Amino acid sequence: GFKMGIVGLPNVGKSTLFNALTRTAAAQAANFPFCTIEPNVGEVAVPDARLDKLAEIAQSKSIIPTRMTFVDIAGLVKGASKGEGLGNQFLANIREVDAIAHVLRCFEDGDVTHVEGRVDPVADAETIETELMLADIESIEKRLQNIVRKVRGGDKEAVQQERLMRAALAVLEEGKPARVVEVDDDDLRAWKMLQLLTTKPVLYVCNVGESEAAEGNALSARVGEMAAAEGNMHVIISAQIEEEISQLEPEEAQMFLDEMGLSEAGLDRLIRAGYELLHLETYFTVGPKEARAWTIRQGTSAPKAAGVIHGDFEKGFIRAETIAYDDFVGLGGEQPAKEAGKMRAEGKSYVVKDGDVLHFLFNT
Ligand code: GDP
C-alpha cells in the first residue's frame, strides 16, 4: 500500500489530524476498520462513492474500500538533521514514506505555544525543508567517498550513482530540494535508490482555526502562494473540526459539515489530494460476495494491476475482462454490459484506467 508521512514542527496539529484520520466513523465502519500497526501508524479507508454504487448494482454482500497508510512522524525540530531530539529516527521514518503531508500551523491561539514563538507557516515550512535538505546533503556526503572508490575500481553502476549524487548535491547546496533535479528515464531507478528525503512529493496541510475551515485565512493564502511557486499542492483543514467530525455518526457528520458551510470532510479532500500527488488511481472488482477497490499508479498494466491482488494473478495472467465504470453503472451491471458488447477482453499490454471494473483470468 501507499504511505503518507505526516510531518511538521511540534504543536502544529499533527496528532490531532492523525487521530481524526484514523478514528472516523467511516474508517471504523469500513470492513477493515483502521488498524493500528504501531501507535503512530494507521490505515485509512479511501472514501469513494463509486464503490458504493457498484456494490448496490451487484448487490454485493460486503464493500471493501482501498486503503492508504498514514504515519504520524513527530519530533522534527530545528537541528533534527544533526541528530538533536532523536532526529535521526524521524528522518529514517520519512525515508520509508511515499509522500509527505506537511502540516503547517495557520491558526492563532495564545494558549498553544509555538516552538519558534511566532505563527509563520511559510517560515516553518522552510525550517522543516532545511532540515530535510541538510539530512540529504549529509547522507550523500557519507556515501560519496565509497562511490568514488568504486568508480576508480571500474564499477559502471557507480559512475551513474556518482553523477546523480553530484547533481543532487549541487542543487541542495544552492538551498533547493533535490526534487527540482530533472532526471532522465534511464536514471530514474538509480535516482530512487538514493532515497533522498527532498525528492518525496509534498502536500502542505494548512491547519486553520475552526471558523476558517471553508475559506482559509491570510496565513493559508500565503502557504497557497508558496505551494504554487514550488509546484506543490496544498489543502486547507481545521484539524480540530476534523477531530470533532470523526466522533460523529455519518449522518450527524453531514449535518455538521452543512452547518459549517463545508461540502465534504477535510479528510476526504486530504486523501484525494494524496491520490493526486502520488498519481494514484482506483480499479474495482465486483461480484455478489464483495465489491472491492484497489489502488494502482497511473499507467499500470493489467498484469501489474492483477499483482496488487495476488502475485499469482500477475504471474499467470491471461487476460482481464474489463468494463468501464460508466458502462457498468449506465447499463445496470455486468450482464447487461456484456450483452451490450461493453465487456472487453484486454491483454498484457492494456493500461488500466481509473474506474475500470476488472475480472482477471489467470493460469495457476
Ligand atoms: P503536534 O505536536 O503537531 O502533534 O500537535 P497536536 O495535534 O498535539 O496539537 C498541539 C495543540 O494545538 C493541542 O493542544 C491541540 O488541541 C491544539 N490544536 C491543534 N489544532 C488546532 C487548531 O486548529 N486550532 C487551535 N486553536 N488549536 C489547535
Residues whose N, C-alpha, C, O or C-beta is under 5 A from the ligand:
A	BS01	GDP	L9 P10 N11 V12 G13 K14 S15 T16 F107 E108 D109 V112 N207 V208 G209 S238 A239 Q240
